[in-house]
């Protein structure tokens, strides 16, 4: 009986966690947010750096926006070259 309770409890916790993750994903990448704008830009095959993000999208902290995208499941790559650091898919 105790084992069944543990399995049921774990199953309910998993369902709750998945629901929260789905809510977080839809909230972080909702249309009109900075994360949405950056994701759309990256999906067009273009990279983005902090200067471009600030100038074109008004994003003061690009790394925070990239972190939100990563938590939402978007695989964003960080690239460092001679010109500096930028992000791409």
C-alpha positions as CSV (number, residue, x, y, z in Angstrom):
1,X,0.0,0.0,0.0
2,X,2.8,2.4,0.9
3,X,4.6,1.7,-2.4
4,X,1.5,2.4,-4.4
5,X,1.2,5.8,-2.6
6,X,4.8,6.6,-3.5
7,X,4.2,5.8,-7.1
8,X,1.0,7.8,-7.3
9,X,2.7,10.7,-5.5
10,X,5.6,10.6,-7.9
11,X,3.3,10.5,-10.9
12,X,1.3,13.5,-9.7
13,X,4.5,15.4,-9.1
14,X,5.6,14.6,-12.6
15,X,2.3,15.8,-14.1
16,X,2.5,19.0,-12.0
17,X,6.1,19.7,-13.1
18,X,5.2,19.1,-16.8
19,X,2.2,21.5,-16.5
20,X,4.5,24.2,-14.9
21,X,7.1,23.7,-17.6
22,X,4.5,24.1,-20.3
23,X,3.2,27.3,-18.6
24,X,6.8,28.6,-18.4
25,X,7.5,27.9,-22.1
26,X,4.4,29.7,-23.3
27,X,5.0,32.6,-21.0
28,X,8.7,33.0,-21.9
29,X,8.2,32.9,-25.7
30,X,4.8,34.6,-25.9
31,X,4.3,36.8,-29.0
32,X,5.6,40.3,-28.6
33,X,8.2,39.5,-25.9
34,X,11.9,40.1,-26.3
35,X,12.4,36.3,-26.2
36,X,9.9,35.9,-29.1
37,X,11.6,38.6,-31.2
38,X,15.1,37.1,-30.6
39,X,13.8,33.6,-31.4
40,X,12.2,34.8,-34.7
41,X,15.4,36.6,-35.6
42,X,17.5,33.4,-34.9
43,X,15.1,31.2,-36.8
44,X,15.6,33.3,-39.9
45,X,19.2,32.0,-39.9
46,X,20.8,35.2,-38.5
47,X,23.0,35.6,-35.5
48,X,22.5,38.3,-32.9
49,X,24.8,40.1,-30.6
50,X,24.2,42.5,-27.7
51,X,24.7,45.7,-29.8
52,X,22.2,44.5,-32.5
53,X,19.7,43.5,-29.9
54,X,19.8,46.8,-28.1
55,X,19.7,48.9,-31.3
56,X,16.9,47.0,-33.1
57,X,14.9,45.4,-30.3
58,X,15.6,47.6,-27.3
59,X,17.0,44.6,-25.3
60,X,19.4,45.8,-22.6
61,X,20.4,42.4,-21.3
62,X,20.6,39.9,-24.2
63,X,22.1,37.1,-22.1
64,X,19.0,37.1,-19.9
65,X,16.8,36.8,-22.9
66,X,18.9,34.0,-24.3
67,X,18.7,32.2,-20.9
68,X,14.9,32.4,-21.1
69,X,14.9,30.9,-24.5
70,X,17.2,28.1,-23.3
71,X,14.9,27.3,-20.4
72,X,12.0,27.2,-22.8
73,X,13.9,24.5,-24.8
74,X,15.4,26.5,-27.6
75,X,18.9,25.3,-28.4
76,X,20.8,28.6,-28.7
77,X,24.6,28.4,-29.4
78,X,27.1,30.9,-28.2
79,X,29.8,31.7,-30.7
80,X,33.0,33.7,-30.0
81,X,35.1,34.9,-32.9
82,X,37.5,37.9,-33.8
83,X,34.5,40.3,-33.9
84,X,33.2,39.3,-30.4
85,X,30.5,37.1,-29.1
86,X,27.1,36.4,-30.7
87,X,24.3,33.8,-30.5
88,X,22.9,31.6,-33.2
89,X,20.8,28.4,-33.6
